[in-house]
Amino acid sequence: AAVRSADAALTGLAARSAATTALGTGLIALLTGLTVTAAAAVGVQGVRDGVLAPVCLAVVVLTPLAVFEAVTGMPLAVQARQRSRAARARLDEVLSAEPPVAEPAEPVALPERPLPVAVRGLTVRHPGQTADALAGVDLDLAAGRRIAVVGPSGSGKTTLAQALLRFLEPSAGTVRFADGRPEAVDSRALAGESVRRVIGLCAQDAHVFDSSLRENLRLARPAAGEEELRAALAAARLLEWTEGLPDGLDTMVGEHGARLSGGQRRRLALARALLADFPVLVLDEPAEHLDLPTADALTADLLAATAGRTTVLITHRLAGLDDTTVDEVLVLDGGRVAERGRWSELVADPDGRLHAMWRREREADGLLEPVPAAAGRAVTR
């Protein structure tokens, strides 16, 4: 209901803005036509009476046109001014807001070998909310360990990613680097940039700049050479496509990657994340808003490209997950861990959350009634 109400309000605002623009444009056109007609009538009468030279009639008719041309853009200028004032108010609100994460006054040094990362009892509550968005989550991110975090929308998956990267302040619990060693340190004692040198994010809305493929990749590592760029593209399954372009790596991608398809933008973001070589890579809904064949192909390539790398895959889609691609599956529900364990164990439990999600997905894909295989892979009768 709230979404429908907000949509109706936005639609009403857009309709009023369009009506105001149309009214302003129409009035200017009407006044221009009436003024030119009146000026022409007066000019013709002046020529007839001999008080105006015929050659000056054109000046009399064209002068109102020139005057109105100068003020035609005023309605748009007024609208732009209003938008600018609203944007300034929003920026002032953002700049005056309290930072979501408190940086330590004297940050400690990041351990030389930051893995493993141990998450214990992680609890997060968003500002202004009365309920925890995430509560009591434990994770063990050892070298090469791969964890899938699944659950419906609003279950806390993205909140977990933001907390791991220190974009949100936990209200309870810890995230410890180099856990179990003498140099172990809590993430709250580290600068946010230090945390994000260890844990990197490949998000569904990763920004693509209006520049070339080469420069978008080099954001991750400015000193990267040609072979490193090509290797990252190859891992993301973009190299063959790039080599087929007339300008290759120097191809301009357009504003927000407008010249790329949705899948190509996600693969470019993945190549950038792989080039950065984070010890821990968080993939947050990388196949969101793509058609199912593209989404499943991208997920398979993501899992292949990150093989051997400590990875947290956050997804609501289960296709491509099994015991060979992930070591553990966490099922979140309402910000809490409802289930966790090996894929084959969870999907084989007919009363479990993961089994129910898996079955709904298979049925939604138009497949026959699914049956969990002993090895954890999906088969059909």
VOROVO-146677 format. One record per residue (C-alpha): residue number from 1; residue in one letter; x, y, z. Coordinates in nm, 3 decimals, padded with zeros to 5 digits. Example, Ala and Ser with C-alpha at 12.3 -4.5 7.8 and 13.67 -1.06 7.14 Angstrom:
BEGIN
<rec resi="1" resn="a" u="01.230" v="-00.450" w="00.780"/>
<rec resi="2" resn="s" u="01.367" v="-00.106" w="00.714"/>
***
This chain:
BEGIN
<rec resi="1" resn="a" u="00.000" v="00.000" w="00.000"/>
<rec resi="2" resn="a" u="00.284" v="00.238" w="00.083"/>
<rec resi="3" resn="v" u="00.452" v="00.166" w="-00.250"/>
<rec resi="4" resn="r" u="00.128" v="00.227" w="-00.442"/>
<rec resi="5" resn="s" u="00.071" v="00.551" w="-00.251"/>
<rec resi="6" resn="a" u="00.424" v="00.672" w="-00.327"/>
<rec resi="7" resn="d" u="00.383" v="00.575" w="-00.694"/>
<rec resi="8" resn="a" u="00.055" v="00.767" w="-00.715"/>
<rec resi="9" resn="a" u="00.215" v="01.073" w="-00.553"/>
<rec resi="10" resn="l" u="00.509" v="01.066" w="-00.797"/>
<rec resi="11" resn="t" u="00.274" v="01.019" w="-01.092"/>
<rec resi="12" resn="g" u="00.070" v="01.319" w="-00.975"/>
<rec resi="13" resn="l" u="00.379" v="01.536" w="-00.943"/>
<rec resi="14" resn="a" u="00.498" v="01.435" w="-01.290"/>
<rec resi="15" resn="a" u="00.155" v="01.507" w="-01.437"/>
<rec resi="16" resn="r" u="00.140" v="01.853" w="-01.275"/>
<rec resi="17" resn="s" u="00.491" v="01.933" w="-01.396"/>
<rec resi="18" resn="a" u="00.402" v="01.827" w="-01.752"/>
<rec resi="19" resn="a" u="00.078" v="02.028" w="-01.739"/>
<rec resi="20" resn="t" u="00.264" v="02.340" w="-01.620"/>
<rec resi="21" resn="t" u="00.521" v="02.305" w="-01.896"/>
<rec resi="22" resn="a" u="00.252" v="02.255" w="-02.160"/>
<rec resi="23" resn="l" u="00.053" v="02.553" w="-02.031"/>
<rec resi="24" resn="g" u="00.355" v="02.782" w="-02.031"/>
<rec resi="25" resn="t" u="00.461" v="02.675" w="-02.380"/>
<rec resi="26" resn="g" u="00.107" v="02.713" w="-02.513"/>
<rec resi="27" resn="l" u="00.060" v="03.062" w="-02.363"/>
<rec resi="28" resn="i" u="00.388" v="03.185" w="-02.509"/>
<rec resi="29" resn="a" u="00.294" v="03.050" w="-02.852"/>
<rec resi="30" resn="l" u="-00.051" v="03.211" w="-02.828"/>
<rec resi="31" resn="l" u="00.085" v="03.549" w="-02.717"/>
<rec resi="32" resn="t" u="00.352" v="03.535" w="-02.987"/>
<rec resi="33" resn="g" u="00.094" v="03.469" w="-03.257"/>
<rec resi="34" resn="l" u="-00.144" v="03.740" w="-03.133"/>
<rec resi="35" resn="t" u="00.135" v="03.996" w="-03.102"/>
<rec resi="36" resn="v" u="00.273" v="03.923" w="-03.449"/>
<rec resi="37" resn="t" u="-00.076" v="03.940" w="-03.596"/>
<rec resi="38" resn="a" u="-00.144" v="04.273" w="-03.425"/>
<rec resi="39" resn="a" u="00.195" v="04.412" w="-03.532"/>
<rec resi="40" resn="a" u="00.135" v="04.300" w="-03.890"/>
<rec resi="41" resn="a" u="-00.210" v="04.463" w="-03.894"/>
<rec resi="42" resn="v" u="-00.071" v="04.792" w="-03.760"/>
<rec resi="43" resn="g" u="00.221" v="04.777" w="-04.005"/>
<rec resi="44" resn="v" u="00.000" v="04.710" w="-04.307"/>
<rec resi="45" resn="q" u="-00.225" v="04.999" w="-04.207"/>
<rec resi="46" resn="g" u="00.079" v="05.224" w="-04.170"/>
<rec resi="47" resn="v" u="00.205" v="05.132" w="-04.517"/>
<rec resi="48" resn="r" u="-00.143" v="05.195" w="-04.658"/>
<rec resi="49" resn="d" u="-00.159" v="05.538" w="-04.494"/>
<rec resi="50" resn="g" u="00.192" v="05.621" w="-04.615"/>
<rec resi="51" resn="v" u="00.337" v="05.672" w="-04.267"/>
<rec resi="52" resn="l" u="00.552" v="05.358" w="-04.283"/>
<rec resi="53" resn="a" u="00.792" v="05.263" w="-04.559"/>
<rec resi="54" resn="p" u="00.709" v="04.921" w="-04.710"/>
<rec resi="55" resn="v" u="01.062" v="04.796" w="-04.643"/>
<rec resi="56" resn="c" u="01.009" v="04.854" w="-04.270"/>
<rec resi="57" resn="l" u="00.703" v="04.625" w="-04.257"/>
<rec resi="58" resn="a" u="00.928" v="04.320" w="-04.218"/>
<rec resi="59" resn="v" u="01.098" v="04.482" w="-03.917"/>
<rec resi="60" resn="v" u="00.761" v="04.549" w="-03.754"/>
<rec resi="61" resn="v" u="00.653" v="04.185" w="-03.799"/>
<rec resi="62" resn="l" u="00.985" v="04.025" w="-03.702"/>
<rec resi="63" resn="t" u="01.053" v="04.237" w="-03.392"/>
<rec resi="64" resn="p" u="00.786" v="04.061" w="-03.174"/>
<rec resi="65" resn="l" u="00.922" v="03.724" w="-03.287"/>
<rec resi="66" resn="a" u="01.272" v="03.821" w="-03.178"/>
<rec resi="67" resn="v" u="01.144" v="03.949" w="-02.842"/>
<rec resi="68" resn="f" u="00.946" v="03.635" w="-02.765"/>
<rec resi="69" resn="e" u="01.234" v="03.414" w="-02.875"/>
<rec resi="70" resn="a" u="01.442" v="03.571" w="-02.600"/>
<rec resi="71" resn="v" u="01.188" v="03.476" w="-02.331"/>
<rec resi="72" resn="t" u="01.076" v="03.135" w="-02.466"/>
<rec resi="73" resn="g" u="01.315" v="02.949" w="-02.237"/>
<rec resi="74" resn="m" u="01.200" v="03.123" w="-01.920"/>
<rec resi="75" resn="p" u="00.950" v="02.850" w="-01.811"/>
<rec resi="76" resn="l" u="01.220" v="02.586" w="-01.844"/>
<rec resi="77" resn="a" u="01.463" v="02.811" w="-01.657"/>
<rec resi="78" resn="v" u="01.213" v="02.848" w="-01.372"/>
<rec resi="79" resn="q" u="01.169" v="02.470" w="-01.356"/>
<rec resi="80" resn="a" u="01.547" v="02.418" w="-01.356"/>
<rec resi="81" resn="r" u="01.579" v="02.671" w="-01.074"/>
<rec resi="82" resn="q" u="01.320" v="02.487" w="-00.867"/>
<rec resi="83" resn="r" u="01.493" v="02.153" w="-00.927"/>
<rec resi="84" resn="s" u="01.827" v="02.306" w="-00.834"/>
<rec resi="85" resn="r" u="01.687" v="02.445" w="-00.510"/>
<rec resi="86" resn="a" u="01.539" v="02.105" w="-00.421"/>
<rec resi="87" resn="a" u="01.868" v="01.933" w="-00.505"/>
<rec resi="88" resn="r" u="02.057" v="02.180" w="-00.288"/>
<rec resi="89" resn="a" u="01.820" v="02.111" w="00.002"/>
<rec resi="90" resn="r" u="01.879" v="01.736" w="-00.036"/>
<rec resi="91" resn="l" u="02.256" v="01.784" w="-00.049"/>
<rec resi="92" resn="d" u="02.247" v="02.004" w="00.260"/>
<rec resi="93" resn="e" u="02.048" v="01.735" w="00.437"/>
<rec resi="94" resn="v" u="02.303" v="01.468" w="00.341"/>
<rec resi="95" resn="l" u="02.603" v="01.681" w="00.434"/>
<rec resi="96" resn="s" u="02.456" v="01.776" w="00.772"/>
<rec resi="97" resn="a" u="02.354" v="01.418" w="00.859"/>
<rec resi="98" resn="e" u="02.552" v="01.219" w="01.110"/>
<rec resi="99" resn="p" u="02.793" v="00.973" w="00.942"/>
<rec resi="100" resn="p" u="02.658" v="00.616" w="00.955"/>
<rec resi="101" resn="v" u="02.995" v="00.483" w="01.074"/>
<rec resi="102" resn="a" u="03.222" v="00.638" w="01.335"/>
<rec resi="103" resn="e" u="03.584" v="00.628" w="01.222"/>
<rec resi="104" resn="p" u="03.836" v="00.552" w="01.500"/>
<rec resi="105" resn="a" u="04.034" v="00.851" w="01.627"/>
<rec resi="106" resn="e" u="04.359" v="00.654" w="01.597"/>
<rec resi="107" resn="p" u="04.307" v="00.362" w="01.357"/>
<rec resi="108" resn="v" u="04.534" v="00.063" w="01.401"/>
<rec resi="109" resn="a" u="04.732" v="-00.097" w="01.122"/>
<rec resi="110" resn="l" u="04.574" v="-00.367" w="00.911"/>
<rec resi="111" resn="p" u="04.732" v="-00.709" w="00.970"/>
<rec resi="112" resn="e" u="04.964" v="-00.817" w="00.693"/>
<rec resi="113" resn="r" u="04.767" v="-01.143" w="00.659"/>
<rec resi="114" resn="p" u="04.408" v="-01.037" w="00.737"/>
<rec resi="115" resn="l" u="04.244" v="-01.376" w="00.681"/>
<rec resi="116" resn="p" u="04.059" v="-01.545" w="00.835"/>
<rec resi="117" resn="v" u="03.780" v="-01.296" w="00.902"/>
<rec resi="118" resn="a" u="03.549" v="-01.406" w="01.183"/>
<rec resi="119" resn="v" u="03.201" v="-01.256" w="01.225"/>
<rec resi="120" resn="r" u="03.041" v="-01.320" w="01.561"/>
<rec resi="121" resn="g" u="02.692" v="-01.216" w="01.673"/>
<rec resi="122" resn="l" u="02.670" v="-00.939" w="01.412"/>
<rec resi="123" resn="t" u="02.363" v="-00.725" w="01.480"/>
<rec resi="124" resn="v" u="02.265" v="-00.414" w="01.283"/>
<rec resi="125" resn="r" u="01.973" v="-00.174" w="01.325"/>
<rec resi="126" resn="h" u="01.913" v="00.098" w="01.068"/>
<rec resi="127" resn="p" u="01.874" v="00.454" w="01.200"/>
<rec resi="128" resn="g" u="01.513" v="00.533" w="01.288"/>
<rec resi="129" resn="q" u="01.410" v="00.167" w="01.294"/>
<rec resi="130" resn="t" u="01.280" v="-00.016" w="01.600"/>
<rec resi="131" resn="a" u="01.370" v="-00.368" w="01.485"/>
<rec resi="132" resn="d" u="01.706" v="-00.518" w="01.399"/>
<rec resi="133" resn="a" u="01.772" v="-00.559" w="01.028"/>
<rec resi="134" resn="l" u="02.032" v="-00.822" w="01.113"/>
<rec resi="135" resn="a" u="02.062" v="-01.016" w="01.439"/>
<rec resi="136" resn="g" u="02.322" v="-01.258" w="01.573"/>
<rec resi="137" resn="v" u="02.487" v="-01.359" w="01.244"/>
<rec resi="138" resn="d" u="02.809" v="-01.566" w="01.255"/>
<rec resi="139" resn="l" u="03.042" v="-01.618" w="00.957"/>
<rec resi="140" resn="d" u="03.386" v="-01.770" w="00.910"/>
<rec resi="141" resn="l" u="03.568" v="-01.635" w="00.607"/>
<rec resi="142" resn="a" u="03.884" v="-01.839" w="00.573"/>
<rec resi="143" resn="a" u="04.106" v="-01.837" w="00.266"/>
<rec resi="144" resn="g" u="03.921" v="-01.988" w="-00.030"/>
<rec resi="145" resn="r" u="03.594" v="-02.039" w="00.160"/>
<rec resi="146" resn="r" u="03.278" v="-01.971" w="-00.039"/>
<rec resi="147" resn="i" u="02.948" v="-01.892" w="00.132"/>
<rec resi="148" resn="a" u="02.608" v="-01.832" w="-00.030"/>
<rec resi="149" resn="v" u="02.368" v="-01.609" w="00.162"/>
<rec resi="150" resn="v" u="02.012" v="-01.655" w="00.039"/>
<rec resi="151" resn="g" u="01.669" v="-01.541" w="00.145"/>
<rec resi="152" resn="p" u="01.372" v="-01.333" w="00.032"/>
<rec resi="153" resn="s" u="01.389" v="-00.958" w="-00.024"/>
<rec resi="154" resn="g" u="01.415" v="-00.771" w="00.304"/>
<rec resi="155" resn="s" u="01.573" v="-01.062" w="00.490"/>
<rec resi="156" resn="g" u="01.894" v="-00.869" w="00.565"/>
<rec resi="157" resn="k" u="02.125" v="-00.990" w="00.288"/>
<rec resi="158" resn="t" u="02.237" v="-00.646" w="00.167"/>
<rec resi="159" resn="t" u="02.256" v="-00.521" w="00.526"/>
<rec resi="160" resn="l" u="02.507" v="-00.799" w="00.593"/>
<rec resi="161" resn="a" u="02.720" v="-00.685" w="00.297"/>
<rec resi="162" resn="q" u="02.711" v="-00.322" w="00.413"/>
<rec resi="163" resn="a" u="02.810" v="-00.420" w="00.767"/>
<rec resi="164" resn="l" u="03.101" v="-00.631" w="00.643"/>
<rec resi="165" resn="l" u="03.233" v="-00.336" w="00.444"/>
<rec resi="166" resn="r" u="03.187" v="-00.089" w="00.732"/>
<rec resi="167" resn="f" u="02.917" v="00.108" w="00.556"/>
<rec resi="168" resn="l" u="02.694" v="00.043" w="00.857"/>
<rec resi="169" resn="e" u="02.781" v="00.044" w="01.228"/>
<rec resi="170" resn="p" u="02.693" v="-00.280" w="01.410"/>
<rec resi="171" resn="s" u="02.492" v="-00.235" w="01.727"/>
<rec resi="172" resn="a" u="02.638" v="-00.559" w="01.860"/>
<rec resi="173" resn="g" u="02.881" v="-00.830" w="01.759"/>
<rec resi="174" resn="t" u="03.226" v="-00.818" w="01.603"/>
<rec resi="175" resn="v" u="03.407" v="-00.855" w="01.273"/>
<rec resi="176" resn="r" u="03.766" v="-00.961" w="01.346"/>
<rec resi="177" resn="f" u="04.053" v="-00.976" w="01.097"/>
<rec resi="178" resn="a" u="04.336" v="-01.231" w="01.135"/>
<rec resi="179" resn="d" u="04.118" v="-01.408" w="01.389"/>
<rec resi="180" resn="g" u="04.302" v="-01.653" w="01.612"/>
<rec resi="181" resn="r" u="04.640" v="-01.486" w="01.569"/>
<rec resi="182" resn="p" u="04.818" v="-01.240" w="01.801"/>
<rec resi="183" resn="e" u="04.772" v="-00.954" w="01.553"/>
<rec resi="184" resn="a" u="04.392" v="-01.002" w="01.534"/>
<rec resi="185" resn="v" u="04.200" v="-00.673" w="01.520"/>
<rec resi="186" resn="d" u="03.834" v="-00.567" w="01.531"/>
<rec resi="187" resn="s" u="03.707" v="-00.388" w="01.220"/>
<rec resi="188" resn="r" u="03.591" v="-00.094" w="01.436"/>
<rec resi="189" resn="a" u="03.955" v="-00.025" w="01.522"/>
<rec resi="190" resn="l" u="04.043" v="00.001" w="01.152"/>
<rec resi="191" resn="a" u="03.985" v="00.288" w="00.911"/>
<rec resi="192" resn="g" u="03.699" v="00.216" w="00.672"/>
<rec resi="193" resn="e" u="03.937" v="00.228" w="00.375"/>
<rec resi="194" resn="s" u="04.153" v="-00.040" w="00.537"/>
<rec resi="195" resn="v" u="03.853" v="-00.268" w="00.580"/>
<rec resi="196" resn="r" u="03.757" v="-00.216" w="00.216"/>
<rec resi="197" resn="r" u="04.107" v="-00.308" w="00.100"/>
<rec resi="198" resn="v" u="04.039" v="-00.656" w="00.237"/>
<rec resi="199" resn="i" u="03.665" v="-00.695" w="00.169"/>
<rec resi="200" resn="g" u="03.554" v="-00.576" w="-00.172"/>
<rec resi="201" resn="l" u="03.204" v="-00.541" w="-00.312"/>
<rec resi="202" resn="c" u="03.064" v="-00.621" w="-00.653"/>
<rec resi="203" resn="a" u="02.714" v="-00.478" w="-00.626"/>
<rec resi="204" resn="q" u="02.412" v="-00.505" w="-00.854"/>
<rec resi="205" resn="d" u="02.423" v="-00.127" w="-00.909"/>
<rec resi="206" resn="a" u="02.802" v="-00.089" w="-00.949"/>
<rec resi="207" resn="h" u="02.861" v="00.244" w="-01.123"/>
<rec resi="208" resn="v" u="02.996" v="00.250" w="-01.477"/>
<rec resi="209" resn="f" u="03.153" v="00.582" w="-01.576"/>
<rec resi="210" resn="d" u="03.114" v="00.762" w="-01.906"/>
<rec resi="211" resn="s" u="03.460" v="00.664" w="-02.025"/>
<rec resi="212" resn="s" u="03.636" v="00.376" w="-02.198"/>
<rec resi="213" resn="l" u="03.641" v="00.013" w="-02.094"/>
<rec resi="214" resn="r" u="04.010" v="00.056" w="-02.012"/>
<rec resi="215" resn="e" u="03.958" v="00.349" w="-01.775"/>
<rec resi="216" resn="n" u="03.660" v="00.184" w="-01.605"/>
<rec resi="217" resn="l" u="03.879" v="-00.117" w="-01.531"/>
<rec resi="218" resn="r" u="04.174" v="00.089" w="-01.413"/>
<rec resi="219" resn="l" u="03.964" v="00.240" w="-01.138"/>
<rec resi="220" resn="a" u="04.038" v="-00.083" w="-00.952"/>
<rec resi="221" resn="r" u="04.413" v="-00.073" w="-01.018"/>
<rec resi="222" resn="p" u="04.546" v="00.236" w="-01.196"/>
<rec resi="223" resn="a" u="04.883" v="00.078" w="-01.269"/>
<rec resi="224" resn="a" u="04.737" v="-00.235" w="-01.430"/>
<rec resi="225" resn="g" u="04.897" v="-00.331" w="-01.759"/>
<rec resi="226" resn="e" u="04.737" v="-00.452" w="-02.080"/>
<rec resi="227" resn="e" u="04.772" v="-00.821" w="-01.996"/>
<rec resi="228" resn="e" u="04.620" v="-00.775" w="-01.650"/>
<rec resi="229" resn="l" u="04.321" v="-00.594" w="-01.800"/>
<rec resi="230" resn="r" u="04.275" v="-00.868" w="-02.057"/>
<rec resi="231" resn="a" u="04.302" v="-01.139" w="-01.792"/>
<rec resi="232" resn="a" u="04.030" v="-00.973" w="-01.581"/>
<rec resi="233" resn="l" u="03.804" v="-00.943" w="-01.885"/>
<rec resi="234" resn="a" u="03.868" v="-01.305" w="-01.977"/>
<rec resi="235" resn="a" u="03.773" v="-01.420" w="-01.626"/>
<rec resi="236" resn="a" u="03.449" v="-01.222" w="-01.654"/>
<rec resi="237" resn="r" u="03.382" v="-01.365" w="-02.004"/>
<rec resi="238" resn="l" u="03.410" v="-01.024" w="-02.173"/>
<rec resi="239" resn="l" u="03.741" v="-01.056" w="-02.357"/>
<rec resi="240" resn="e" u="03.607" v="-01.214" w="-02.676"/>
<rec resi="241" resn="w" u="03.338" v="-00.945" w="-02.701"/>
<rec resi="242" resn="t" u="03.593" v="-00.670" w="-02.632"/>
<rec resi="243" resn="e" u="03.831" v="-00.797" w="-02.901"/>
<rec resi="244" resn="g" u="03.545" v="-00.783" w="-03.151"/>
<rec resi="245" resn="l" u="03.494" v="-00.410" w="-03.097"/>
<rec resi="246" resn="p" u="03.656" v="-00.166" w="-03.343"/>
<rec resi="247" resn="d" u="03.823" v="00.028" w="-03.061"/>
<rec resi="248" resn="g" u="03.878" v="-00.265" w="-02.825"/>
<rec resi="249" resn="l" u="03.958" v="-00.154" w="-02.472"/>
<rec resi="250" resn="d" u="03.929" v="00.209" w="-02.579"/>
<rec resi="251" resn="t" u="03.558" v="00.169" w="-02.661"/>
<rec resi="252" resn="m" u="03.347" v="00.433" w="-02.487"/>
<rec resi="253" resn="v" u="03.067" v="00.282" w="-02.280"/>
<rec resi="254" resn="g" u="02.842" v="00.589" w="-02.248"/>
<rec resi="255" resn="e" u="02.686" v="00.748" w="-01.943"/>
<rec resi="256" resn="h" u="02.610" v="00.482" w="-01.679"/>
<rec resi="257" resn="g" u="02.724" v="00.223" w="-01.934"/>
<rec resi="258" resn="a" u="02.434" v="00.308" w="-02.167"/>
<rec resi="259" resn="r" u="02.607" v="00.139" w="-02.464"/>
<rec resi="260" resn="l" u="02.634" v="-00.190" w="-02.276"/>
<rec resi="261" resn="s" u="02.366" v="-00.448" w="-02.206"/>
<rec resi="262" resn="g" u="02.269" v="-00.524" w="-01.846"/>
<rec resi="263" resn="g" u="02.475" v="-00.843" w="-01.847"/>
<rec resi="264" resn="q" u="02.778" v="-00.666" w="-01.993"/>
<rec resi="265" resn="r" u="02.763" v="-00.397" w="-01.725"/>
<rec resi="266" resn="r" u="02.758" v="-00.662" w="-01.452"/>
<rec resi="267" resn="r" u="03.049" v="-00.849" w="-01.612"/>
<rec resi="268" resn="l" u="03.248" v="-00.526" w="-01.639"/>
<rec resi="269" resn="a" u="03.186" v="-00.464" w="-01.269"/>
<rec resi="270" resn="l" u="03.303" v="-00.819" w="-01.192"/>
<rec resi="271" resn="a" u="03.618" v="-00.774" w="-01.403"/>
<rec resi="272" resn="r" u="03.692" v="-00.456" w="-01.209"/>
<rec resi="273" resn="a" u="03.644" v="-00.636" w="-00.877"/>
<rec resi="274" resn="l" u="03.868" v="-00.925" w="-00.987"/>
<rec resi="275" resn="l" u="04.136" v="-00.680" w="-01.100"/>
<rec resi="276" resn="a" u="04.133" v="-00.520" w="-00.754"/>
<rec resi="277" resn="d" u="04.220" v="-00.866" w="-00.613"/>
<rec resi="278" resn="f" u="04.038" v="-00.832" w="-00.281"/>
<rec resi="279" resn="p" u="04.116" v="-01.111" w="-00.032"/>
<rec resi="280" resn="v" u="03.739" v="-01.135" w="00.032"/>
<rec resi="281" resn="l" u="03.487" v="-01.058" w="-00.243"/>
<rec resi="282" resn="v" u="03.120" v="-00.991" w="-00.169"/>
<rec resi="283" resn="l" u="02.886" v="-01.040" w="-00.466"/>
<rec resi="284" resn="d" u="02.558" v="-00.866" w="-00.383"/>
<rec resi="285" resn="e" u="02.275" v="-00.983" w="-00.612"/>
<rec resi="286" resn="p" u="02.499" v="-00.967" w="-00.922"/>
<rec resi="287" resn="a" u="02.228" v="-01.108" w="-01.151"/>
<rec resi="288" resn="e" u="01.937" v="-00.898" w="-01.023"/>
<rec resi="289" resn="h" u="01.697" v="-00.752" w="-01.286"/>
<rec resi="290" resn="l" u="01.837" v="-00.969" w="-01.567"/>
<rec resi="291" resn="d" u="01.632" v="-01.218" w="-01.765"/>
<rec resi="292" resn="l" u="01.664" v="-01.573" w="-01.630"/>
<rec resi="293" resn="p" u="01.893" v="-01.722" w="-01.899"/>
<rec resi="294" resn="t" u="02.129" v="-01.425" w="-01.873"/>
<rec resi="295" resn="a" u="02.113" v="-01.427" w="-01.492"/>
<rec resi="296" resn="d" u="02.190" v="-01.798" w="-01.468"/>
<rec resi="297" resn="a" u="02.475" v="-01.775" w="-01.719"/>
<rec resi="298" resn="l" u="02.622" v="-01.478" w="-01.532"/>
<rec resi="299" resn="t" u="02.595" v="-01.657" w="-01.196"/>
<rec resi="300" resn="a" u="02.773" v="-01.962" w="-01.338"/>
<rec resi="301" resn="d" u="03.051" v="-01.743" w="-01.475"/>
<rec resi="302" resn="l" u="03.078" v="-01.554" w="-01.146"/>
<rec resi="303" resn="l" u="03.120" v="-01.877" w="-00.952"/>
<rec resi="304" resn="a" u="03.378" v="-02.001" w="-01.202"/>
<rec resi="305" resn="a" u="03.570" v="-01.671" w="-01.204"/>
<rec resi="306" resn="t" u="03.590" v="-01.656" w="-00.823"/>
<rec resi="307" resn="a" u="03.697" v="-02.019" w="-00.777"/>
<rec resi="308" resn="g" u="03.958" v="-02.042" w="-00.501"/>
<rec resi="309" resn="r" u="03.882" v="-01.690" w="-00.377"/>
<rec resi="310" resn="t" u="03.711" v="-01.619" w="-00.044"/>
<rec resi="311" resn="t" u="03.363" v="-01.525" w="-00.163"/>
<rec resi="312" resn="v" u="03.028" v="-01.428" w="-00.012"/>
<rec resi="313" resn="l" u="02.756" v="-01.466" w="-00.276"/>
<rec resi="314" resn="i" u="02.436" v="-01.284" w="-00.180"/>
<rec resi="315" resn="t" u="02.148" v="-01.395" w="-00.396"/>
<rec resi="316" resn="h" u="01.779" v="-01.479" w="-00.393"/>
<rec resi="317" resn="r" u="01.816" v="-01.715" w="-00.689"/>
<rec resi="318" resn="l" u="01.944" v="-02.066" w="-00.625"/>
<rec resi="319" resn="a" u="02.030" v="-02.185" w="-00.977"/>
<rec resi="320" resn="g" u="02.397" v="-02.278" w="-01.000"/>
<rec resi="321" resn="l" u="02.444" v="-02.347" w="-00.630"/>
<rec resi="322" resn="d" u="02.558" v="-02.691" w="-00.516"/>
<rec resi="323" resn="d" u="02.827" v="-02.855" w="-00.306"/>
<rec resi="324" resn="t" u="03.088" v="-02.797" w="-00.576"/>
<rec resi="325" resn="t" u="03.035" v="-02.422" w="-00.600"/>
<rec resi="326" resn="v" u="02.977" v="-02.318" w="-00.236"/>
<rec resi="327" resn="d" u="03.102" v="-02.458" w="00.094"/>
<rec resi="328" resn="e" u="02.811" v="-02.335" w="00.305"/>
<rec resi="329" resn="v" u="02.466" v="-02.186" w="00.259"/>
<rec resi="330" resn="l" u="02.308" v="-01.937" w="00.501"/>
<rec resi="331" resn="v" u="01.934" v="-01.886" w="00.476"/>
<rec resi="332" resn="l" u="01.831" v="-01.549" w="00.622"/>
<rec resi="333" resn="d" u="01.478" v="-01.469" w="00.729"/>
<rec resi="334" resn="g" u="01.387" v="-01.148" w="00.908"/>
<rec resi="335" resn="g" u="01.754" v="-01.069" w="00.965"/>
<rec resi="336" resn="r" u="01.825" v="-01.397" w="01.142"/>
<rec resi="337" resn="v" u="01.989" v="-01.718" w="01.027"/>
<rec resi="338" resn="a" u="01.700" v="-01.959" w="00.973"/>
<rec resi="339" resn="e" u="01.918" v="-02.240" w="00.834"/>
<rec resi="340" resn="r" u="02.282" v="-02.303" w="00.756"/>
<rec resi="341" resn="g" u="02.486" v="-02.593" w="00.631"/>
<rec resi="342" resn="r" u="02.593" v="-02.777" w="00.318"/>
<rec resi="343" resn="w" u="02.374" v="-02.734" w="00.011"/>
<rec resi="344" resn="s" u="02.303" v="-03.107" w="-00.024"/>
<rec resi="345" resn="e" u="02.196" v="-03.137" w="00.339"/>
<rec resi="346" resn="l" u="01.963" v="-02.837" w="00.338"/>
<rec resi="347" resn="v" u="01.799" v="-02.899" w="00.001"/>
<rec resi="348" resn="a" u="01.733" v="-03.264" w="00.093"/>
<rec resi="349" resn="d" u="01.526" v="-03.164" w="00.398"/>
<rec resi="350" resn="p" u="01.163" v="-03.151" w="00.276"/>
<rec resi="351" resn="d" u="01.062" v="-02.939" w="00.575"/>
<rec resi="352" resn="g" u="01.348" v="-02.689" w="00.542"/>
<rec resi="353" resn="r" u="01.344" v="-02.327" w="00.422"/>
<rec resi="354" resn="l" u="01.601" v="-02.384" w="00.148"/>
<rec resi="355" resn="h" u="01.411" v="-02.681" w="00.008"/>
<rec resi="356" resn="a" u="01.092" v="-02.474" w="-00.009"/>
<rec resi="357" resn="m" u="01.273" v="-02.186" w="-00.184"/>
<rec resi="358" resn="w" u="01.440" v="-02.426" w="-00.424"/>
<rec resi="359" resn="r" u="01.112" v="-02.599" w="-00.508"/>
<rec resi="360" resn="r" u="00.930" v="-02.267" w="-00.569"/>
<rec resi="361" resn="e" u="01.208" v="-02.153" w="-00.800"/>
<rec resi="362" resn="r" u="01.201" v="-02.474" w="-01.001"/>
<rec resi="363" resn="e" u="00.824" v="-02.455" w="-01.039"/>
<rec resi="364" resn="a" u="00.840" v="-02.087" w="-01.134"/>
<rec resi="365" resn="d" u="01.094" v="-02.174" w="-01.406"/>
<rec resi="366" resn="g" u="00.837" v="-02.406" w="-01.562"/>
<rec resi="367" resn="l" u="01.019" v="-02.728" w="-01.475"/>
<rec resi="368" resn="l" u="00.856" v="-03.047" w="-01.356"/>
<rec resi="369" resn="e" u="00.819" v="-03.122" w="-00.986"/>
<rec resi="370" resn="p" u="01.175" v="-03.115" w="-00.850"/>
<rec resi="371" resn="v" u="01.335" v="-03.388" w="-00.644"/>
<rec resi="372" resn="p" u="01.659" v="-03.326" w="-00.448"/>
<rec resi="373" resn="a" u="01.937" v="-03.554" w="-00.568"/>
<rec resi="374" resn="a" u="02.164" v="-03.725" w="-00.320"/>
<rec resi="375" resn="a" u="02.460" v="-03.515" w="-00.430"/>
<rec resi="376" resn="g" u="02.261" v="-03.194" w="-00.390"/>
<rec resi="377" resn="r" u="02.199" v="-03.115" w="-00.755"/>
<rec resi="378" resn="a" u="01.848" v="-03.044" w="-00.882"/>
<rec resi="379" resn="v" u="01.687" v="-03.307" w="-01.103"/>
<rec resi="380" resn="t" u="01.334" v="-03.359" w="-01.228"/>
<rec resi="381" resn="r" u="01.108" v="-03.654" w="-01.254"/>
***
